[in-house]
């Protein structure tokens, strides 16, 4: 997977205001590119919203972004090693702009995961665990989100269906802002200060998912 900072952005020297979609603090979106995320589908989702999101693993560009997306797919231990190799495990928890973790990205923002006995970034005070075998694992497909509690879900109907692919989950906790039932009720979205996390894939979740991305852009 190529790591780059997008050579097709506008020249920031042409204006004192960073252009939309670049790594500038004013409105720019950076998708963290650390080799463990399905970043192209996210980039296309923002493109549909008229946003040219930047893919980057560069600390300066990430810190200068207006909003940051932290994606993730695969195994937690491997993904965390990639974060450590790039030093991003030290960068992400100190970001001050809105940050949205998606799928494994959200899980890595938690204290730990039983997948590979992985220590997380410790942003969300919850430990990620595996679904029991009484349900089909992984959960793949559409499921509902309920008890929506955040500006992230403005104009998103209660019990909207979202697309999920995961074997591990964050149990219900005080930082939960949405819940999903899959054999038990778990936290399908989390928030602490400027950090947000969603277990589902908004970029693959039709109009409701698109609305969540729009809301994040407005936070």
C-alpha contacts under 8 A as a table, 3 or more apart, distances in Angstrom:
res1	aa1	res2	aa2	distance
1	X	35	X	5.88
2	X	35	X	7.83
3	X	33	X	6.04
3	X	34	X	7.18
3	X	35	X	7.69
3	X	55	X	7.21
3	X	56	X	6.28
3	X	57	X	6.61
4	X	33	X	7.81
4	X	55	X	5.97
4	X	56	X	5.37
4	X	57	X	7.30
5	X	54	X	5.93
5	X	55	X	5.26
5	X	56	X	4.66
5	X	57	X	7.63
5	X	58	X	7.63
6	X	9	X	6.50
6	X	54	X	5.72
6	X	55	X	6.32
6	X	56	X	7.72
9	X	21	X	7.69
9	X	22	X	6.11
9	X	52	X	7.83
10	X	19	X	6.74
10	X	22	X	7.45
11	X	14	X	5.73
12	X	15	X	6.07
12	X	16	X	7.53
12	X	17	X	7.75
12	X	18	X	5.80
12	X	19	X	6.97
13	X	16	X	7.10
15	X	18	X	6.75
15	X	19	X	7.95
17	X	26	X	7.09
18	X	22	X	6.89
18	X	23	X	7.78
18	X	24	X	4.98
18	X	25	X	7.18
18	X	26	X	5.96
18	X	27	X	7.83
18	X	28	X	7.56
19	X	22	X	5.92
19	X	24	X	7.13
19	X	26	X	7.60
19	X	27	X	7.67
19	X	28	X	7.22
20	X	24	X	7.94
20	X	26	X	7.35
20	X	27	X	5.54
20	X	28	X	5.33
20	X	51	X	6.86
20	X	52	X	7.43
21	X	24	X	7.94
21	X	27	X	6.71
21	X	28	X	4.36
21	X	29	X	5.43
21	X	30	X	7.95
21	X	51	X	5.23
21	X	52	X	4.49
21	X	53	X	5.02
21	X	54	X	6.79
22	X	27	X	7.87
22	X	28	X	4.66
22	X	29	X	6.40
22	X	30	X	7.50
22	X	52	X	7.04
22	X	53	X	6.63
22	X	54	X	6.12
22	X	65	X	7.65
23	X	28	X	4.93
23	X	29	X	6.20
23	X	30	X	6.05
23	X	54	X	6.58
23	X	61	X	5.67
23	X	62	X	7.04
23	X	64	X	6.05
23	X	65	X	4.60
23	X	66	X	7.18
24	X	27	X	6.90
24	X	28	X	5.14
24	X	61	X	7.76
24	X	64	X	5.55
24	X	65	X	5.09
24	X	66	X	6.33
25	X	28	X	5.95
25	X	64	X	5.01
25	X	65	X	4.49
25	X	66	X	4.00
25	X	67	X	7.70
26	X	65	X	7.43
26	X	66	X	5.36
27	X	65	X	7.49
27	X	66	X	4.88
27	X	67	X	6.92
27	X	217	X	7.77
28	X	53	X	7.20
28	X	65	X	5.37
28	X	66	X	4.84
28	X	67	X	6.28
29	X	51	X	7.83
29	X	52	X	7.70
29	X	53	X	5.00
29	X	54	X	6.22
29	X	65	X	5.96
29	X	66	X	6.04
29	X	67	X	4.95
29	X	68	X	5.83
29	X	69	X	7.44
30	X	53	X	5.71
30	X	54	X	4.73
30	X	55	X	5.85
30	X	56	X	6.59
30	X	61	X	7.75
30	X	62	X	6.25
30	X	65	X	5.99
30	X	66	X	7.91
30	X	67	X	6.48
30	X	68	X	5.01
30	X	69	X	6.24
31	X	39	X	7.19
31	X	43	X	7.85
31	X	53	X	6.72
31	X	54	X	6.00
31	X	55	X	4.92
31	X	56	X	6.34
31	X	68	X	5.92
31	X	69	X	4.64
31	X	70	X	6.23
31	X	71	X	7.42
32	X	55	X	6.05
32	X	56	X	5.34
32	X	57	X	5.64
32	X	62	X	7.41
32	X	68	X	7.17
32	X	69	X	6.15
32	X	70	X	5.44
32	X	71	X	7.00
33	X	36	X	7.53
33	X	37	X	6.98
33	X	39	X	7.17
33	X	55	X	5.64
33	X	56	X	5.09
33	X	57	X	5.16
34	X	37	X	7.17
34	X	56	X	7.92
34	X	57	X	6.00
34	X	82	X	6.44
34	X	83	X	6.57
34	X	86	X	7.55
35	X	79	X	7.84
35	X	82	X	7.10
36	X	71	X	7.58
36	X	72	X	5.28
36	X	73	X	5.64
36	X	74	X	6.71
36	X	79	X	5.72
36	X	82	X	7.64
37	X	71	X	5.03
37	X	72	X	4.02
37	X	73	X	5.10
37	X	74	X	7.99
38	X	41	X	6.28
38	X	42	X	7.11
38	X	71	X	6.87
38	X	72	X	6.67
38	X	73	X	6.51
39	X	42	X	5.17
39	X	43	X	6.15
39	X	55	X	7.83
39	X	71	X	6.96
40	X	43	X	4.94
40	X	44	X	6.14
41	X	44	X	5.13
41	X	45	X	6.15
41	X	203	X	6.76
41	X	204	X	7.97
42	X	45	X	4.96
42	X	46	X	6.37
42	X	203	X	5.79
43	X	46	X	5.32
43	X	47	X	6.14
43	X	52	X	7.38
43	X	53	X	5.95
43	X	54	X	7.96
44	X	47	X	4.79
44	X	48	X	6.28
45	X	48	X	5.27
45	X	49	X	6.80
45	X	203	X	5.55
45	X	210	X	7.67
46	X	49	X	4.98
46	X	50	X	6.44
46	X	51	X	5.08
46	X	52	X	6.68
46	X	53	X	6.56
46	X	213	X	7.92
47	X	50	X	4.95
47	X	51	X	4.93
47	X	52	X	5.66
47	X	53	X	7.39
48	X	51	X	7.28
49	X	214	X	7.80
56	X	61	X	7.16
56	X	62	X	7.10
57	X	61	X	7.94
57	X	62	X	7.26
57	X	86	X	7.54
57	X	88	X	7.84
58	X	61	X	5.44
58	X	62	X	6.18
59	X	62	X	5.13
59	X	63	X	6.07
59	X	88	X	7.35
59	X	91	X	7.07
60	X	63	X	5.15
60	X	64	X	6.11
61	X	64	X	5.10
61	X	65	X	6.25
62	X	65	X	5.30
62	X	68	X	6.98
63	X	95	X	6.56
65	X	68	X	6.48
65	X	97	X	7.63
66	X	97	X	6.20
66	X	98	X	7.44
67	X	97	X	5.94
67	X	98	X	5.27
67	X	99	X	6.06
67	X	217	X	7.29
68	X	97	X	7.36
68	X	98	X	6.41
68	X	99	X	4.70
68	X	100	X	6.34
69	X	99	X	5.81
69	X	100	X	4.90
69	X	101	X	6.05
69	X	102	X	7.59
70	X	99	X	7.05
70	X	100	X	5.86
70	X	101	X	4.48
70	X	102	X	6.23
70	X	105	X	5.45
70	X	106	X	7.75
71	X	101	X	5.71
71	X	102	X	4.82
71	X	103	X	6.70
71	X	104	X	6.77
71	X	105	X	4.77
71	X	106	X	7.80
72	X	79	X	7.50
72	X	101	X	7.92
72	X	102	X	6.41
72	X	103	X	5.97
72	X	104	X	4.42
72	X	105	X	4.52
72	X	106	X	7.96
73	X	79	X	8.00
73	X	103	X	6.87
73	X	104	X	5.43
73	X	105	X	7.61
74	X	78	X	7.75
74	X	79	X	7.16
74	X	104	X	7.26
75	X	78	X	5.58
75	X	79	X	6.23
75	X	115	X	7.18
75	X	116	X	7.96
76	X	79	X	5.15
76	X	80	X	6.09
76	X	104	X	6.98
76	X	107	X	7.95
76	X	108	X	6.95
76	X	113	X	7.24
76	X	115	X	6.08
76	X	116	X	6.85
76	X	118	X	6.55
77	X	80	X	5.19
77	X	81	X	6.26
77	X	115	X	6.96
77	X	116	X	5.48
77	X	117	X	7.48
77	X	118	X	5.38
78	X	81	X	5.16
78	X	82	X	6.44
79	X	82	X	5.14
79	X	83	X	6.40
80	X	83	X	4.97
80	X	84	X	6.23
80	X	89	X	7.57
80	X	108	X	7.29
80	X	118	X	7.63
80	X	120	X	7.50
81	X	84	X	5.04
81	X	85	X	6.07
82	X	85	X	5.00
82	X	86	X	6.44
83	X	86	X	5.37
83	X	87	X	6.04
83	X	88	X	5.04
83	X	89	X	5.24
84	X	87	X	4.83
84	X	88	X	6.11
84	X	89	X	5.36
84	X	90	X	7.83
85	X	88	X	7.79
86	X	89	X	7.81
87	X	90	X	5.81
87	X	91	X	6.85
88	X	91	X	4.72
88	X	92	X	5.95
89	X	92	X	5.95
89	X	93	X	7.32
89	X	121	X	6.67
90	X	93	X	6.48
90	X	94	X	7.22
91	X	94	X	5.56
91	X	95	X	6.64
92	X	95	X	5.49
93	X	121	X	6.65
93	X	122	X	7.84
93	X	123	X	6.40
95	X	98	X	7.99
95	X	99	X	7.69
96	X	194	X	6.65
97	X	194	X	6.29
98	X	194	X	4.73
98	X	195	X	5.89
98	X	196	X	7.47
98	X	216	X	7.94
98	X	219	X	7.20
99	X	194	X	6.35
99	X	195	X	4.95
99	X	196	X	5.97
100	X	106	X	7.74
100	X	195	X	6.26
100	X	196	X	4.73
100	X	197	X	5.36
100	X	198	X	7.52
100	X	216	X	7.85
101	X	104	X	7.66
101	X	105	X	4.56
101	X	106	X	4.35
101	X	109	X	7.37
101	X	195	X	7.86
101	X	196	X	6.18
101	X	197	X	4.39
101	X	198	X	6.25
102	X	105	X	4.84
102	X	106	X	5.18
102	X	197	X	5.87
102	X	198	X	5.11
102	X	199	X	5.88
102	X	200	X	6.79
102	X	201	X	6.51
103	X	106	X	5.43
103	X	107	X	6.67
103	X	165	X	7.97
103	X	166	X	7.61
103	X	197	X	7.80
103	X	198	X	6.11
103	X	199	X	4.23
103	X	200	X	5.72
103	X	201	X	6.59
104	X	107	X	4.87
104	X	108	X	6.10
104	X	199	X	7.29
105	X	108	X	5.23
105	X	109	X	6.49
105	X	197	X	7.52
106	X	109	X	5.17
106	X	110	X	6.96
106	X	196	X	7.80
106	X	197	X	4.66
106	X	198	X	6.00
106	X	199	X	6.36
107	X	110	X	5.40
107	X	112	X	7.90
107	X	113	X	7.25
107	X	120	X	7.64
107	X	128	X	6.49
107	X	169	X	7.47
107	X	170	X	7.15
107	X	199	X	7.67
108	X	111	X	7.64
108	X	112	X	7.21
108	X	113	X	7.61
108	X	120	X	4.90
108	X	121	X	6.03
109	X	120	X	5.85
109	X	121	X	4.87
109	X	122	X	5.88
109	X	123	X	5.26
109	X	124	X	6.00
109	X	197	X	7.89
110	X	113	X	7.66
110	X	120	X	5.43
110	X	121	X	6.01
110	X	122	X	5.01
110	X	123	X	5.66
110	X	124	X	4.51
110	X	125	X	6.09
110	X	126	X	5.62
110	X	127	X	6.12
110	X	128	X	7.01
111	X	119	X	6.32
111	X	120	X	4.79
111	X	121	X	6.10
111	X	122	X	4.09
111	X	123	X	6.86
111	X	124	X	6.33
111	X	125	X	5.79
111	X	126	X	5.66
111	X	127	X	5.36
111	X	128	X	7.73
112	X	117	X	7.29
112	X	118	X	5.57
112	X	119	X	4.39
112	X	120	X	4.48
112	X	121	X	7.72
112	X	122	X	7.34
112	X	126	X	7.44
112	X	127	X	4.93
112	X	128	X	5.99
113	X	116	X	7.23
113	X	117	X	5.86
113	X	118	X	5.13
113	X	119	X	6.52
113	X	120	X	6.90
113	X	127	X	5.81
113	X	128	X	4.40
113	X	129	X	5.92
114	X	117	X	4.59
114	X	118	X	6.38
114	X	127	X	7.88
114	X	128	X	6.35
114	X	129	X	5.34
114	X	130	X	6.96
115	X	118	X	6.27
115	X	129	X	7.35
115	X	130	X	7.46
115	X	168	X	7.66
122	X	125	X	6.44
123	X	192	X	7.52
123	X	195	X	7.78
124	X	175	X	7.16
124	X	190	X	7.51
124	X	191	X	7.65
124	X	192	X	6.76
125	X	175	X	7.67
126	X	170	X	6.62
126	X	171	X	7.18
126	X	173	X	6.89
127	X	170	X	6.37
127	X	171	X	7.44
128	X	168	X	6.38
128	X	169	X	5.35
128	X	170	X	4.63
128	X	171	X	6.94
129	X	168	X	5.30
129	X	169	X	5.60
129	X	170	X	6.58
129	X	171	X	7.63
130	X	167	X	5.86
130	X	168	X	4.13
130	X	169	X	6.25
131	X	135	X	7.28
131	X	137	X	6.84
131	X	167	X	6.01
131	X	168	X	5.81
131	X	169	X	7.00
132	X	135	X	6.46
132	X	137	X	7.96
133	X	136	X	6.52
133	X	137	X	6.78
134	X	183	X	7.53
135	X	182	X	7.39
135	X	183	X	6.23
136	X	139	X	6.29
137	X	166	X	7.67
137	X	167	X	5.56
138	X	165	X	6.53
138	X	166	X	5.17
138	X	167	X	4.29
138	X	168	X	8.00
139	X	164	X	6.71
139	X	165	X	5.50
139	X	166	X	5.44
139	X	167	X	6.20
140	X	163	X	7.61
140	X	164	X	5.60
140	X	165	X	4.47
140	X	166	X	6.81
141	X	163	X	5.36
141	X	164	X	5.45
141	X	165	X	6.61
142	X	161	X	5.81
142	X	162	X	5.31
142	X	163	X	4.53
142	X	164	X	6.19
143	X	161	X	5.08
143	X	162	X	5.55
143	X	163	X	6.59
143	X	164	X	7.23
143	X	180	X	7.11
143	X	181	X	7.89
144	X	159	X	5.02
144	X	160	X	5.29
144	X	161	X	4.29
144	X	162	X	6.08
144	X	180	X	5.94
144	X	181	X	7.59
145	X	148	X	7.32
145	X	158	X	7.05
145	X	159	X	5.02
145	X	160	X	5.75
145	X	161	X	6.43
145	X	162	X	7.05
145	X	178	X	5.99
145	X	179	X	5.40
145	X	180	X	5.04
145	X	188	X	7.06
146	X	158	X	5.69
146	X	159	X	4.89
146	X	160	X	7.52
146	X	178	X	5.60
146	X	179	X	5.20
146	X	180	X	6.38
147	X	158	X	6.98
147	X	159	X	7.97
147	X	177	X	7.25
147	X	178	X	5.48
147	X	179	X	6.37
148	X	153	X	6.43
148	X	158	X	6.69
148	X	177	X	5.73
148	X	178	X	4.81
148	X	179	X	7.60
149	X	153	X	7.25
149	X	177	X	4.86
149	X	178	X	6.54
150	X	153	X	5.66
150	X	154	X	7.26
150	X	177	X	6.08
151	X	154	X	5.13
151	X	215	X	7.05
151	X	219	X	7.61
152	X	212	X	5.85
152	X	215	X	5.35
152	X	216	X	5.88
152	X	219	X	7.70
153	X	156	X	5.12
153	X	211	X	7.75
153	X	212	X	5.91
153	X	215	X	6.99
154	X	211	X	7.96
154	X	212	X	7.64
154	X	215	X	6.70
155	X	211	X	7.32
156	X	160	X	7.08
156	X	208	X	5.85
156	X	211	X	6.69
156	X	212	X	7.26
157	X	160	X	5.63
157	X	208	X	7.71
160	X	208	X	6.78
161	X	205	X	7.35
161	X	208	X	7.67
162	X	200	X	6.13
162	X	201	X	7.00
162	X	202	X	6.97
162	X	204	X	7.86
162	X	205	X	5.06
162	X	208	X	7.64
162	X	209	X	6.93
163	X	200	X	5.60
163	X	201	X	5.67
163	X	202	X	7.33
163	X	204	X	6.26
163	X	205	X	5.36
164	X	199	X	7.01
164	X	200	X	4.63
164	X	201	X	6.15
165	X	200	X	7.31
166	X	169	X	7.46
169	X	186	X	6.86
169	X	187	X	7.42
169	X	188	X	7.81
169	X	199	X	7.72
170	X	186	X	6.13
170	X	187	X	5.51
170	X	188	X	7.30
171	X	185	X	7.55
171	X	186	X	4.70
171	X	187	X	5.58
172	X	176	X	6.36
172	X	179	X	7.56
172	X	185	X	6.93
172	X	186	X	4.85
172	X	187	X	4.79
173	X	176	X	5.50
173	X	187	X	7.05
175	X	190	X	5.38
175	X	191	X	5.55
175	X	192	X	6.35
176	X	179	X	7.22
176	X	187	X	5.40
176	X	188	X	7.42
176	X	189	X	5.76
176	X	190	X	4.42
176	X	191	X	6.51
177	X	187	X	7.36
177	X	188	X	7.77
177	X	189	X	5.38
177	X	190	X	5.28
177	X	191	X	6.47
178	X	187	X	5.96
178	X	188	X	5.49
178	X	189	X	4.96
178	X	190	X	7.14
179	X	185	X	6.44
179	X	186	X	5.56
179	X	187	X	4.63
179	X	188	X	4.95
179	X	189	X	6.83
180	X	185	X	5.58
180	X	186	X	5.59
180	X	187	X	6.47
180	X	188	X	5.73
181	X	184	X	5.29
181	X	185	X	4.33
181	X	186	X	6.39
182	X	185	X	6.43
182	X	186	X	7.76
187	X	190	X	6.87
188	X	198	X	5.78
188	X	199	X	5.03
188	X	200	X	6.93
189	X	196	X	7.38
189	X	197	X	5.35
189	X	198	X	4.24
189	X	199	X	6.09
190	X	196	X	5.65
190	X	197	X	4.96
190	X	198	X	6.50
191	X	194	X	7.48
191	X	195	X	5.62
191	X	196	X	4.45
191	X	197	X	6.36
192	X	195	X	5.24
192	X	196	X	6.61
198	X	201	X	7.42
201	X	204	X	5.45
201	X	205	X	6.31
201	X	209	X	7.44
202	X	205	X	4.91
202	X	206	X	7.61
202	X	208	X	7.61
202	X	209	X	3.94
202	X	210	X	6.32
202	X	212	X	6.74
202	X	213	X	6.89
203	X	206	X	7.41
203	X	209	X	6.00
203	X	210	X	6.50
203	X	213	X	7.72
204	X	209	X	6.88
205	X	208	X	6.30
205	X	209	X	4.49
205	X	210	X	7.08
206	X	209	X	5.47
206	X	210	X	6.23
207	X	210	X	4.95
207	X	211	X	6.15
208	X	211	X	5.09
208	X	212	X	6.47
209	X	212	X	5.10
209	X	213	X	6.51
210	X	213	X	5.17
210	X	214	X	6.27
211	X	214	X	4.93
211	X	215	X	6.08
212	X	215	X	4.98
212	X	216	X	6.20
213	X	216	X	5.06
213	X	217	X	6.33
214	X	217	X	5.12
214	X	218	X	6.52
215	X	218	X	5.08
215	X	219	X	6.41
216	X	219	X	5.24
